[in-house]
Amino acid sequence: MQLEDYFEFLDPDDIRIKGHRIGIDDVIDYYLDGYSPDQILEELPSLNLEKIYATLTYYLHNRKQVDAYMLRLAKWREERYQEWLANPSPLALRLRALKAQREQELLNLK
């Protein structure tokens, strides 16, 4: 079995762990935050240690490419977030209005 057999390369910017909706970026983010493989397993219990170690090995063997992948993903996520902030859904607008109304009511009670 080759290391790449553990992953589904759905798109240049979407690499998932085979049999899961979890992307390699989820495991790598935890690793870069200082989590051990056992701690990553606690956070992502649908995986197993074999898949976590395969992901980390893939990262360590392809660090330059995976770091670039992680940067592209972070940039894409930030762009989507900024778009969402600039164009909130009607539901988000309604929730914000309700929150503001409740905060005002609490201030009026004091």
Backbone torsions as a table, in degrees:
resi	resn	phi	psi	omega
1	MET	NA	133.6	177.3
2	GLN	-91.4	154.8	-178.4
3	LEU	-56.2	-40.2	-178.5
4	GLU	-64.0	-19.4	179.7
5	ASP	-66.7	-14.7	177.7
6	TYR	-79.4	-8.8	-170.6
7	PHE	-125.6	157.2	171.4
8	GLU	-111.9	117.7	179.6
9	PHE	-94.0	84.0	-174.9
10	LEU	-73.9	-27.3	-173.7
11	ASP	-166.0	157.4	177.2
12	PRO	-56.2	-24.5	179.8
13	ASP	-115.8	28.6	177.1
14	ASP	-150.7	92.3	178.3
15	ILE	-112.9	119.7	-177.6
16	ARG	-113.7	156.5	174.2
17	ILE	-77.8	127.3	-173.9
18	LYS	-55.8	131.9	179.2
19	GLY	86.1	5.0	-178.3
20	HIS	-138.4	162.1	171.6
21	ARG	-92.3	3.4	-177.7
22	ILE	-80.4	129.8	177.6
23	GLY	-86.1	158.1	177.7
24	ILE	-61.8	-26.2	-179.8
25	ASP	-62.5	-32.0	179.0
26	ASP	-64.1	-46.9	179.7
27	VAL	-66.0	-44.3	-177.1
28	ILE	-66.6	-38.3	176.4
29	ASP	-58.0	-46.7	177.6
30	TYR	-61.1	-43.5	179.5
31	TYR	-59.7	-45.9	-178.9
32	LEU	-69.2	-21.8	175.2
33	ASP	-83.2	1.1	175.3
34	GLY	97.6	8.3	178.8
35	TYR	-74.5	142.1	173.4
36	SER	-81.6	164.4	176.8
37	PRO	-55.5	-39.3	178.1
38	ASP	-64.8	-38.4	177.9
39	GLN	-69.1	-36.5	176.4
40	ILE	-62.4	-40.9	178.4
41	LEU	-61.5	-37.0	176.8
42	GLU	-63.8	-36.9	-179.8
43	GLU	-78.6	-30.7	-177.7
44	LEU	-125.9	68.9	-171.9
45	PRO	-67.7	-12.0	177.6
46	SER	-77.8	-11.3	174.8
47	LEU	-87.4	179.0	169.6
48	ASN	-130.6	168.1	-176.4
49	LEU	-61.5	-33.6	179.1
50	GLU	-59.4	-45.3	-179.3
51	LYS	-70.5	-34.1	177.3
52	ILE	-66.5	-46.9	178.2
53	TYR	-64.1	-36.9	177.5
54	ALA	-62.7	-42.2	179.5
55	THR	-63.9	-45.2	-179.8
56	LEU	-66.6	-37.9	177.4
57	THR	-65.2	-43.4	177.3
58	TYR	-58.9	-44.4	178.6
59	TYR	-60.3	-49.2	-176.2
60	LEU	-66.5	-29.8	179.1
61	HIS	-82.8	-18.3	-176.6
62	ASN	-131.3	39.2	-170.1
63	ARG	-54.9	-45.7	-176.5
64	LYS	-61.9	-47.1	-179.3
65	GLN	-68.2	-40.7	-178.2
66	VAL	-71.3	-36.3	175.3
67	ASP	-61.3	-40.9	177.1
68	ALA	-64.7	-40.9	176.3
69	TYR	-59.5	-45.4	-179.0
70	MET	-64.6	-38.4	177.9
71	LEU	-66.0	-41.7	177.8
72	ARG	-62.2	-42.0	178.5
73	LEU	-63.6	-45.1	180.0
74	ALA	-61.9	-41.3	179.0
75	LYS	-64.6	-44.9	179.6
76	TRP	-61.1	-44.2	179.6
77	ARG	-63.6	-41.3	179.3
78	GLU	-64.9	-40.7	177.4
79	GLU	-62.0	-43.7	177.8
80	ARG	-62.8	-40.1	179.7
81	TYR	-64.6	-44.4	179.3
82	GLN	-64.1	-38.4	175.9
83	GLU	-62.6	-42.1	179.4
84	TRP	-64.3	-41.3	178.1
85	LEU	-63.2	-39.8	-178.2
86	ALA	-74.4	-27.5	-176.3
87	ASN	-133.4	67.7	-178.0
88	PRO	-66.3	151.4	178.9
89	SER	-70.0	161.1	176.0
90	PRO	-56.4	-37.0	178.3
91	LEU	-63.2	-45.2	179.4
92	ALA	-62.4	-40.3	177.8
93	LEU	-62.5	-42.9	179.5
94	ARG	-64.4	-43.0	179.0
95	LEU	-63.8	-40.5	177.2
96	ARG	-62.6	-41.5	179.9
97	ALA	-64.9	-42.4	177.7
98	LEU	-62.8	-41.7	178.5
99	LYS	-62.3	-47.0	179.4
100	ALA	-61.4	-40.6	179.0
101	GLN	-62.6	-44.2	179.8
102	ARG	-65.9	-40.5	177.4
103	GLU	-62.6	-40.5	177.6
104	GLN	-64.6	-40.1	177.9
105	GLU	-62.5	-40.5	177.7
106	LEU	-64.7	-39.5	177.9
107	LEU	-64.9	-38.2	179.9
108	ASN	-66.9	-27.4	179.8
109	LEU	-74.5	-23.8	-176.3
110	LYS	-80.0	NA	NA
